Amino acid sequence: MPILEFQNVSKVYNNTAKALDNVSFSIDEGEFVSIIGPSGAGKSTVLRCINRLIDATSGSIVYDGQNVMKLKKRELRQVRTKTGMIFQHYNLVDRLSVIENVLHGRLGQKSTVCGVLGAYSEQEKERAFAILDELGLADQAYKRCDELSGGQKQRVGIARSIMQDPKLILCDEPIASLDPRASKVIMDHLQKINCERKITCIVNLHQVDVALKYSERIIGVSAGKIVFDGRPDELTDDKIHAIYGSDGSDLITDIQGEKS
């Protein structure tokens, strides 16, 4: 069953710039989908319309049985509690510790007063430590986040998302700021979360080779339109050309940083 459906979705900025142009697709529960395309193609706009960090201009976005475009504030908050978001630039509170940032994944489930006071149960704290251990960060739990490497920060972001108990994790260029080795660690963790926890993952990527290696399905976006939607083995050089306007040979690079 689809967990997400885009039906003729468009997004226009300032009444002139069309970021999305009549986009339609559906994603089944448990899928691992990569969205690829050049900068400015509309990849980030797709993700941010799902949890309404951006409001689409027209069309319908149905997530877990609800049209998110019609939700009021309280209903939207409930949708966001079951939607993890991982950002290119981490979006952590640097002055706080790793464990505090991970526990922030529970804020959507708490009252404003409990959130301000940082009132977390022992069970929540134990779970946060268990997730950090799973991601290889247990020994960093009390470090300030501004003392971590980029790859470690992104793992904290993943841990925070898991703390939400999400049905869907949206990853907006999660490895764009990382070196190839750290990128592999992040993608391995996302794949493991998808396989073992059955959490649907949608990942925006610049790296075609990474999409080919990790995805069950790839959606190619160019100038706000979907120009490819299929399995990795269906992504030919001609289709890469349709997405990027190049022959694709310079885009297929091994995740460790060597040309394939």
C-alpha positions in Angstrom: 0.0 0.0 0.0 1.3 3.5 -0.8 2.4 5.5 2.3 2.8 8.6 0.1 1.1 9.8 -3.0 1.8 13.0 -5.0 -1.0 13.9 -7.4 -0.3 16.7 -9.9 1.7 18.7 -7.4 3.2 22.1 -8.4 5.1 24.7 -6.5 5.6 28.2 -7.7 7.7 30.7 -5.9 6.9 34.5 -6.1 4.3 33.8 -8.7 7.0 33.2 -11.3 9.5 30.5 -10.6 8.1 27.0 -10.9 10.0 24.6 -8.7 7.7 21.6 -9.2 5.6 21.2 -12.3 2.7 18.7 -12.1 4.6 16.0 -10.2 2.9 12.7 -9.6 4.3 9.5 -8.0 3.5 7.1 -5.1 5.8 5.4 -2.7 5.0 2.1 -0.9 5.5 1.5 2.7 9.0 0.2 3.4 10.6 1.3 0.1 14.1 2.9 -0.1 13.8 5.6 -2.8 16.5 8.0 -4.1 15.6 11.2 -5.8 18.4 12.4 -8.1 18.9 15.5 -10.3 21.0 18.6 -10.7 21.0 21.5 -8.3 17.8 23.5 -8.5 15.8 20.6 -10.1 13.3 20.5 -7.3 14.5 17.6 -5.1 14.5 19.5 -1.8 11.2 21.1 -2.7 9.6 17.6 -3.0 10.8 16.6 0.4 9.8 19.8 2.1 6.3 19.7 0.7 5.7 16.3 2.3 6.0 17.7 5.9 4.9 21.2 4.8 8.2 23.0 5.6 7.1 24.4 2.2 3.5 24.6 1.1 2.8 23.3 -2.4 0.9 25.6 -4.7 -1.5 23.0 -6.1 -2.2 19.3 -6.3 -2.6 16.7 -3.5 -0.1 15.1 -1.2 -1.5 12.1 0.7 0.7 10.8 3.5 -0.4 7.9 5.6 -4.0 8.4 4.5 -4.2 12.2 5.1 -4.0 15.0 2.6 -1.3 17.0 4.3 -2.1 20.1 2.2 -5.4 20.4 4.1 -4.2 19.8 7.6 -4.6 22.4 10.4 -1.8 23.2 12.8 -2.5 20.4 15.4 -3.0 17.7 12.7 0.2 18.8 10.9 2.1 18.5 14.1 1.0 14.9 14.5 2.1 14.2 10.9 5.5 15.7 11.6 6.0 13.5 14.7 5.9 10.4 12.4 8.2 12.0 9.8 11.9 12.1 10.5 14.0 14.6 8.7 17.8 14.5 8.1 19.4 17.6 6.8 22.6 18.3 4.8 23.9 20.6 7.4 22.7 18.5 10.4 20.3 21.0 12.0 21.6 20.1 15.5 21.8 22.3 18.6 25.6 22.5 18.7 25.9 23.8 22.3 24.0 20.8 23.6 25.3 17.3 24.1 24.8 14.4 21.7 22.3 12.7 24.0 20.3 15.9 24.4 20.0 16.3 20.7 18.8 12.7 20.3 16.2 13.2 23.0 14.9 16.1 21.0 13.4 13.5 18.7 10.7 13.1 21.4 9.7 16.8 21.6 6.8 16.4 19.2 5.2 13.9 21.6 5.5 16.2 24.6 3.7 19.3 26.0 5.4 22.6 25.5 6.2 22.7 29.3 7.8 19.3 29.3 9.8 20.1 26.2 11.2 23.4 27.7 12.1 21.6 30.9 13.7 18.7 29.1 11.5 16.2 31.1 12.3 12.8 29.6 11.5 9.5 31.1 14.2 7.0 32.1 12.8 4.7 29.4 13.3 7.4 26.8 16.9 8.0 28.0 17.7 4.3 27.9 16.3 4.1 24.4 18.4 7.1 23.2 21.5 5.5 24.6 20.6 2.2 22.8 20.2 4.0 19.5 23.5 5.8 19.9 25.2 2.4 20.7 23.6 1.0 17.5 25.1 3.9 15.5 28.5 3.6 17.1 28.2 6.8 19.1 27.7 5.6 22.7 31.1 6.9 23.7 30.2 10.4 22.4 26.9 10.7 24.3 28.0 13.6 26.6 30.1 15.5 24.0 28.8 18.8 22.7 27.7 18.4 19.1 30.1 21.2 18.0 33.0 18.9 18.9 32.0 16.1 16.5 33.0 15.4 12.9 30.5 15.9 10.1 29.9 12.2 9.8 29.3 11.9 13.6 26.9 14.8 13.5 24.9 13.2 10.7 24.7 10.0 12.8 23.3 12.1 15.6 20.7 13.4 13.2 19.8 9.8 12.2 19.5 8.9 15.9 17.2 11.8 16.6 15.0 10.7 13.7 14.8 7.1 15.0 13.7 8.5 18.4 10.6 9.8 16.8 9.4 6.3 15.9 8.8 7.6 12.3 7.0 5.8 9.5 9.0 7.8 7.0 12.5 9.4 7.0 13.2 12.2 4.6 16.9 12.7 3.9 17.8 16.0 2.2 21.3 15.6 0.7 22.6 13.7 3.8 26.1 13.0 2.5 26.7 16.2 0.4 29.0 17.6 3.1 30.8 14.4 3.9 33.9 12.6 2.5 33.4 9.3 0.7 34.2 7.1 3.7 31.8 8.9 6.0 29.2 8.9 3.2 29.4 5.1 3.1 28.8 4.9 6.8 25.8 7.1 6.7 24.2 5.3 3.7 24.9 1.9 5.3 23.1 3.0 8.4 20.1 4.3 6.4 19.9 1.1 4.5 20.0 -0.9 7.7 17.3 1.2 9.3 15.1 0.7 6.2 15.7 -3.1 6.1 15.5 -3.9 9.8 13.1 -1.3 11.1 10.9 -1.2 7.9 11.0 2.6 7.9 10.3 4.1 4.5 13.3 6.2 3.3 13.4 8.9 0.7 16.9 10.2 0.0 17.9 13.2 -2.1 21.3 12.6 -3.7 23.7 14.2 -6.1 25.7 11.0 -6.4 24.3 8.7 -9.1 26.6 5.9 -8.0 25.3 6.0 -4.5 21.7 5.9 -5.7 22.5 2.9 -7.9 24.1 1.0 -5.0 21.5 1.6 -2.2 18.1 2.2 -3.8 15.3 -0.1 -4.7 14.0 2.7 -6.9 15.3 5.9 -8.3 13.3 9.0 -9.3 15.0 11.5 -11.6 14.0 15.1 -11.5 14.9 17.8 -14.0 13.5 21.4 -14.1 10.7 20.5 -11.6 9.5 17.5 -13.7 9.9 13.7 -13.2 11.9 12.4 -16.1 12.7 9.0 -14.8 11.1 6.6 -12.3 12.3 3.0 -12.1 14.7 0.4 -10.8 18.4 1.1 -10.7 19.1 -1.3 -13.5 16.8 0.7 -15.7 18.8 3.9 -15.3 20.7 3.9 -18.7 23.2 6.6 -19.9 20.4 8.0 -22.0 18.2 8.5 -19.0 21.0 10.0 -17.0 21.4 12.4 -19.9 17.7 13.3 -19.7 18.1 14.1 -16.0 21.4 15.9 -16.0 22.0 17.0 -19.6 25.2 15.0 -19.7 26.2 11.5 -20.8 26.5 10.5 -17.2 30.0 9.0 -17.3 31.4 11.7 -15.0 28.6 11.1 -12.5 29.2 7.4 -11.9 31.8 7.3 -9.2 32.5 4.6 -6.7 31.4 5.6 -3.2 34.9 5.3 -1.9 35.9 8.1 -4.4 37.3 6.2 -7.3 35.9 6.2 -10.8 34.2 3.0 -11.7 
